[in-house]
């Protein structure tokens, strides 16, 4: 993000989104650690535990994975098999990256669509998790995260397309 864009409404909204993602990740990880350690202590010392704790921990891992994936897509930090950028000049390496970003946008879009279909089916059948909580509330992060990732990859591919056409250097990832 350029210096001029930092003061704009979009720049402030992007910083707010980043702060909220980071806060959510920290809170989820801290809560996971407290629940896991508490569950271990209850089992070791009191031969008991919470029936719902293991399922809640699994759901929290899902949420952390989805939120972290959205953050990685926003910051252009997803794992890539990136041999070409080390062999060919930067100008030529942008084309395969453009294709990969378009493909990632398509796949993430398809995953968002089909996970939304799954959520709607879950809603229709009245599936529950934990102790009677509707499962769509716990699993709703999946279509949302994949839709956001698809959007980010699409923006990245549009930016790369413009850079290729104008023969400009690729925009540096947001940090």
HUGI-V708953 format. One record per backbone hydrogen bond with DSSP energy under -0.5 kcal/mol. CO is the residue of the C=O (numbers start at 1). NH is the residue of the N-H. E is the energy in kcal/mol with one decimal. If there is no record, write none. Layout:
<<CO/NH/E> <CO/NH/E>>
This chain:
<<2/6/-1.1> <3/7/-0.6> <4/7/-0.6> <5/8/-0.8> <5/11/-0.5> <8/12/-2.3> <9/13/-2.7> <10/14/-2.3> <11/15/-2.1> <12/16/-2.4> <13/17/-2.6> <14/18/-2.3> <15/19/-2.5> <16/20/-2.6> <17/21/-2.5> <18/22/-2.5> <19/23/-2.6> <20/24/-2.7> <21/25/-2.4> <22/26/-2.4> <23/27/-2.8> <24/28/-2.6> <25/29/-2.4> <26/30/-2.6> <27/31/-2.6> <28/32/-2.6> <29/33/-2.2> <30/34/-2.3> <31/35/-2.7> <32/36/-2.8> <33/37/-2.6> <34/38/-2.5> <35/39/-2.7> <36/40/-2.3> <37/41/-2.7> <38/42/-2.6> <39/43/-2.2> <40/44/-2.7> <41/45/-2.6> <41/46/-0.5> <42/46/-1.5> <42/48/-1.7> <43/47/-0.7> <50/53/-0.7> <52/56/-2.3> <53/57/-2.5> <54/58/-1.9> <55/59/-2.1> <56/60/-2.4> <57/61/-2.1> <58/62/-1.9> <59/63/-2.3> <60/64/-2.6> <61/65/-2.5> <62/66/-2.3> <63/67/-2.8> <64/68/-2.6> <65/69/-1.9> <66/70/-2.1> <67/71/-2.2> <68/72/-2.4> <69/73/-2.3> <70/74/-2.3> <71/75/-2.2> <72/77/-3.1> <73/76/-0.7> <80/82/-1.0> <83/86/-1.3> <83/87/-0.7> <84/87/-1.2> <84/88/-2.7> <89/92/-0.8> <89/93/-1.9> <90/94/-1.1> <92/95/-0.8> <92/96/-0.7> <93/97/-1.3> <94/98/-2.3> <95/99/-2.2> <96/100/-2.7> <97/101/-2.7> <98/102/-2.3> <99/103/-2.5> <100/104/-2.9> <101/105/-2.4> <102/106/-2.3> <103/107/-2.8> <104/108/-2.8> <105/109/-2.2> <106/110/-2.5> <107/111/-2.7> <108/112/-2.4> <109/113/-2.4> <110/114/-2.7> <111/115/-2.3> <112/116/-2.0> <113/117/-2.0> <114/118/-2.0> <115/119/-2.3> <116/120/-2.6> <117/121/-2.2> <118/122/-2.6> <119/123/-2.4> <120/124/-2.4> <121/125/-2.4> <122/126/-0.9> <122/127/-2.1> <127/135/-2.4> <129/133/-2.1> <133/129/-3.0> <134/137/-1.4> <134/138/-0.8> <135/139/-2.8> <136/140/-1.0> <139/142/-1.6> <139/143/-0.5> <140/144/-1.3> <141/145/-3.0> <142/146/-2.4> <143/147/-2.2> <144/148/-2.3> <145/149/-2.5> <146/150/-2.5> <147/151/-2.2> <148/152/-2.4> <149/153/-2.8> <150/154/-2.3> <151/155/-2.5> <152/156/-2.5> <153/157/-2.3> <154/158/-2.3> <155/159/-2.5> <156/160/-2.4> <157/161/-2.3> <158/162/-2.3> <159/163/-2.1> <160/164/-2.4> <161/165/-2.6> <162/166/-2.6> <163/167/-0.7> <163/168/-2.3>>
